[in-house]
């Protein structure tokens, strides 16, 4: 019973974190918008530590940061192993 609760809770956390990552990535395209910077101020401390793990070994290619793609794939894989399904 407790193991099932933990599995479901981790699955839900991964779903929410995936959503936060995607919003963070999309908002990075609107860095000049004042409203986007306010939301980024909240999301950056939450998402950047995870993204920095991938940024440390995946360099930007031509100015494009591809590390979020790998980060999202890994979270989706862990979520599917836990049985929580995938957000997308």
mmCIF file of the C-alpha atoms, coordinates in Angstrom:
data_MODEL
# 
_entry.id   MODEL 
# 
loop_
_atom_site.group_PDB 
_atom_site.id 
_atom_site.type_symbol 
_atom_site.label_atom_id 
_atom_site.label_alt_id 
_atom_site.label_comp_id 
_atom_site.label_asym_id 
_atom_site.label_entity_id 
_atom_site.label_seq_id 
_atom_site.pdbx_PDB_ins_code 
_atom_site.Cartn_x 
_atom_site.Cartn_y 
_atom_site.Cartn_z 
_atom_site.occupancy 
_atom_site.B_iso_or_equiv 
_atom_site.pdbx_formal_charge 
_atom_site.auth_seq_id 
_atom_site.auth_comp_id 
_atom_site.auth_asym_id 
_atom_site.auth_atom_id 
_atom_site.pdbx_PDB_model_num 
ATOM 1  C CA . UNK A 1 1  ? 0.000  0.000  0.000   1.00 0.00 ? 1  UNK A CA 1 
ATOM 2  C CA . UNK A 1 2  ? 2.748  2.463  0.948   1.00 0.00 ? 2  UNK A CA 1 
ATOM 3  C CA . UNK A 1 3  ? 4.834  1.438  -2.065  1.00 0.00 ? 3  UNK A CA 1 
ATOM 4  C CA . UNK A 1 4  ? 1.875  2.098  -4.364  1.00 0.00 ? 4  UNK A CA 1 
ATOM 5  C CA . UNK A 1 5  ? 1.319  5.508  -2.800  1.00 0.00 ? 5  UNK A CA 1 
ATOM 6  C CA . UNK A 1 6  ? 4.994  6.362  -3.275  1.00 0.00 ? 6  UNK A CA 1 
ATOM 7  C CA . UNK A 1 7  ? 4.922  5.190  -6.909  1.00 0.00 ? 7  UNK A CA 1 
ATOM 8  C CA . UNK A 1 8  ? 1.808  7.230  -7.695  1.00 0.00 ? 8  UNK A CA 1 
ATOM 9  C CA . UNK A 1 9  ? 3.176  10.286 -5.882  1.00 0.00 ? 9  UNK A CA 1 
ATOM 10 C CA . UNK A 1 10 ? 6.463  10.133 -7.788  1.00 0.00 ? 10 UNK A CA 1 
ATOM 11 C CA . UNK A 1 11 ? 4.561  9.705  -11.043 1.00 0.00 ? 11 UNK A CA 1 
ATOM 12 C CA . UNK A 1 12 ? 2.447  12.776 -10.288 1.00 0.00 ? 12 UNK A CA 1 
ATOM 13 C CA . UNK A 1 13 ? 5.532  14.773 -9.319  1.00 0.00 ? 13 UNK A CA 1 
ATOM 14 C CA . UNK A 1 14 ? 7.203  13.872 -12.604 1.00 0.00 ? 14 UNK A CA 1 
ATOM 15 C CA . UNK A 1 15 ? 4.104  14.951 -14.533 1.00 0.00 ? 15 UNK A CA 1 
ATOM 16 C CA . UNK A 1 16 ? 4.061  18.337 -12.803 1.00 0.00 ? 16 UNK A CA 1 
ATOM 17 C CA . UNK A 1 17 ? 7.813  18.794 -13.183 1.00 0.00 ? 17 UNK A CA 1 
ATOM 18 C CA . UNK A 1 18 ? 7.577  17.988 -16.905 1.00 0.00 ? 18 UNK A CA 1 
ATOM 19 C CA . UNK A 1 19 ? 4.945  20.666 -17.282 1.00 0.00 ? 19 UNK A CA 1 
ATOM 20 C CA . UNK A 1 20 ? 7.131  23.187 -15.426 1.00 0.00 ? 20 UNK A CA 1 
ATOM 21 C CA . UNK A 1 21 ? 10.098 22.309 -17.658 1.00 0.00 ? 21 UNK A CA 1 
ATOM 22 C CA . UNK A 1 22 ? 8.090  22.797 -20.825 1.00 0.00 ? 22 UNK A CA 1 
ATOM 23 C CA . UNK A 1 23 ? 6.701  26.138 -19.648 1.00 0.00 ? 23 UNK A CA 1 
ATOM 24 C CA . UNK A 1 24 ? 10.237 27.214 -18.677 1.00 0.00 ? 24 UNK A CA 1 
ATOM 25 C CA . UNK A 1 25 ? 11.585 26.263 -22.109 1.00 0.00 ? 25 UNK A CA 1 
ATOM 26 C CA . UNK A 1 26 ? 8.798  28.044 -23.953 1.00 0.00 ? 26 UNK A CA 1 
ATOM 27 C CA . UNK A 1 27 ? 9.193  31.187 -21.858 1.00 0.00 ? 27 UNK A CA 1 
ATOM 28 C CA . UNK A 1 28 ? 12.901 31.308 -22.633 1.00 0.00 ? 28 UNK A CA 1 
ATOM 29 C CA . UNK A 1 29 ? 11.890 32.362 -26.162 1.00 0.00 ? 29 UNK A CA 1 
ATOM 30 C CA . UNK A 1 30 ? 10.190 35.499 -24.760 1.00 0.00 ? 30 UNK A CA 1 
ATOM 31 C CA . UNK A 1 31 ? 12.995 36.912 -22.647 1.00 0.00 ? 31 UNK A CA 1 
ATOM 32 C CA . UNK A 1 32 ? 12.146 40.518 -23.536 1.00 0.00 ? 32 UNK A CA 1 
ATOM 33 C CA . UNK A 1 33 ? 8.556  40.254 -22.294 1.00 0.00 ? 33 UNK A CA 1 
ATOM 34 C CA . UNK A 1 34 ? 8.199  41.606 -18.769 1.00 0.00 ? 34 UNK A CA 1 
ATOM 35 C CA . UNK A 1 35 ? 5.496  39.114 -17.809 1.00 0.00 ? 35 UNK A CA 1 
ATOM 36 C CA . UNK A 1 36 ? 7.646  36.200 -18.990 1.00 0.00 ? 36 UNK A CA 1 
ATOM 37 C CA . UNK A 1 37 ? 10.560 37.317 -16.839 1.00 0.00 ? 37 UNK A CA 1 
ATOM 38 C CA . UNK A 1 38 ? 8.362  37.307 -13.742 1.00 0.00 ? 38 UNK A CA 1 
ATOM 39 C CA . UNK A 1 39 ? 7.321  33.709 -14.362 1.00 0.00 ? 39 UNK A CA 1 
ATOM 40 C CA . UNK A 1 40 ? 10.906 32.750 -15.259 1.00 0.00 ? 40 UNK A CA 1 
ATOM 41 C CA . UNK A 1 41 ? 12.042 34.214 -11.949 1.00 0.00 ? 41 UNK A CA 1 
ATOM 42 C CA . UNK A 1 42 ? 9.916  31.568 -10.249 1.00 0.00 ? 42 UNK A CA 1 
ATOM 43 C CA . UNK A 1 43 ? 10.634 28.665 -12.607 1.00 0.00 ? 43 UNK A CA 1 
ATOM 44 C CA . UNK A 1 44 ? 14.389 29.073 -13.038 1.00 0.00 ? 44 UNK A CA 1 
ATOM 45 C CA . UNK A 1 45 ? 15.397 28.088 -9.482  1.00 0.00 ? 45 UNK A CA 1 
ATOM 46 C CA . UNK A 1 46 ? 13.052 25.100 -9.698  1.00 0.00 ? 46 UNK A CA 1 
ATOM 47 C CA . UNK A 1 47 ? 14.089 23.766 -13.124 1.00 0.00 ? 47 UNK A CA 1 
ATOM 48 C CA . UNK A 1 48 ? 17.658 24.949 -13.686 1.00 0.00 ? 48 UNK A CA 1 
ATOM 49 C CA . UNK A 1 49 ? 19.373 22.533 -11.261 1.00 0.00 ? 49 UNK A CA 1 
ATOM 50 C CA . UNK A 1 50 ? 17.945 19.581 -13.214 1.00 0.00 ? 50 UNK A CA 1 
ATOM 51 C CA . UNK A 1 51 ? 18.716 21.142 -16.594 1.00 0.00 ? 51 UNK A CA 1 
ATOM 52 C CA . UNK A 1 52 ? 22.256 22.037 -15.493 1.00 0.00 ? 52 UNK A CA 1 
ATOM 53 C CA . UNK A 1 53 ? 22.988 18.341 -15.018 1.00 0.00 ? 53 UNK A CA 1 
ATOM 54 C CA . UNK A 1 54 ? 22.536 17.876 -18.758 1.00 0.00 ? 54 UNK A CA 1 
ATOM 55 C CA . UNK A 1 55 ? 24.076 21.185 -19.757 1.00 0.00 ? 55 UNK A CA 1 
ATOM 56 C CA . UNK A 1 56 ? 27.324 20.105 -18.101 1.00 0.00 ? 56 UNK A CA 1 
ATOM 57 C CA . UNK A 1 57 ? 27.912 17.371 -20.696 1.00 0.00 ? 57 UNK A CA 1 
ATOM 58 C CA . UNK A 1 58 ? 25.814 18.508 -23.695 1.00 0.00 ? 58 UNK A CA 1 
ATOM 59 C CA . UNK A 1 59 ? 27.280 21.705 -25.126 1.00 0.00 ? 59 UNK A CA 1 
ATOM 60 C CA . UNK A 1 60 ? 25.055 24.115 -27.086 1.00 0.00 ? 60 UNK A CA 1 
ATOM 61 C CA . UNK A 1 61 ? 25.185 23.487 -30.829 1.00 0.00 ? 61 UNK A CA 1 
ATOM 62 C CA . UNK A 1 62 ? 25.091 26.653 -32.893 1.00 0.00 ? 62 UNK A CA 1 
ATOM 63 C CA . UNK A 1 63 ? 23.533 28.574 -30.028 1.00 0.00 ? 63 UNK A CA 1 
ATOM 64 C CA . UNK A 1 64 ? 20.805 25.951 -29.459 1.00 0.00 ? 64 UNK A CA 1 
ATOM 65 C CA . UNK A 1 65 ? 20.608 24.319 -26.064 1.00 0.00 ? 65 UNK A CA 1 
ATOM 66 C CA . UNK A 1 66 ? 19.577 20.714 -26.701 1.00 0.00 ? 66 UNK A CA 1 
ATOM 67 C CA . UNK A 1 67 ? 19.901 19.593 -23.098 1.00 0.00 ? 67 UNK A CA 1 
ATOM 68 C CA . UNK A 1 68 ? 16.188 20.145 -22.295 1.00 0.00 ? 68 UNK A CA 1 
ATOM 69 C CA . UNK A 1 69 ? 15.238 17.565 -24.915 1.00 0.00 ? 69 UNK A CA 1 
ATOM 70 C CA . UNK A 1 70 ? 17.336 14.904 -23.218 1.00 0.00 ? 70 UNK A CA 1 
ATOM 71 C CA . UNK A 1 71 ? 16.093 16.026 -19.796 1.00 0.00 ? 71 UNK A CA 1 
ATOM 72 C CA . UNK A 1 72 ? 12.457 15.676 -20.882 1.00 0.00 ? 72 UNK A CA 1 
ATOM 73 C CA . UNK A 1 73 ? 13.039 12.265 -22.495 1.00 0.00 ? 73 UNK A CA 1 
ATOM 74 C CA . UNK A 1 74 ? 14.661 10.981 -19.316 1.00 0.00 ? 74 UNK A CA 1 
ATOM 75 C CA . UNK A 1 75 ? 11.811 12.220 -17.119 1.00 0.00 ? 75 UNK A CA 1 
ATOM 76 C CA . UNK A 1 76 ? 9.259  10.656 -19.447 1.00 0.00 ? 76 UNK A CA 1 
ATOM 77 C CA . UNK A 1 77 ? 11.139 7.356  -19.361 1.00 0.00 ? 77 UNK A CA 1 
ATOM 78 C CA . UNK A 1 78 ? 11.223 7.359  -15.560 1.00 0.00 ? 78 UNK A CA 1 
ATOM 79 C CA . UNK A 1 79 ? 7.548  8.312  -15.475 1.00 0.00 ? 79 UNK A CA 1 
ATOM 80 C CA . UNK A 1 80 ? 6.605  5.459  -17.777 1.00 0.00 ? 80 UNK A CA 1 
ATOM 81 C CA . UNK A 1 81 ? 8.637  2.991  -15.690 1.00 0.00 ? 81 UNK A CA 1 
ATOM 82 C CA . UNK A 1 82 ? 6.721  4.148  -12.629 1.00 0.00 ? 82 UNK A CA 1 
ATOM 83 C CA . UNK A 1 83 ? 3.519  3.580  -14.539 1.00 0.00 ? 83 UNK A CA 1 
ATOM 84 C CA . UNK A 1 84 ? 2.430  7.178  -14.451 1.00 0.00 ? 84 UNK A CA 1 
ATOM 85 C CA . UNK A 1 85 ? 2.311  7.409  -18.212 1.00 0.00 ? 85 UNK A CA 1 
ATOM 86 C CA . UNK A 1 86 ? 3.722  10.305 -20.166 1.00 0.00 ? 86 UNK A CA 1 
ATOM 87 C CA . UNK A 1 87 ? 2.517  13.849 -20.342 1.00 0.00 ? 87 UNK A CA 1 
ATOM 88 C CA . UNK A 1 88 ? 2.937  13.969 -24.105 1.00 0.00 ? 88 UNK A CA 1 
# 
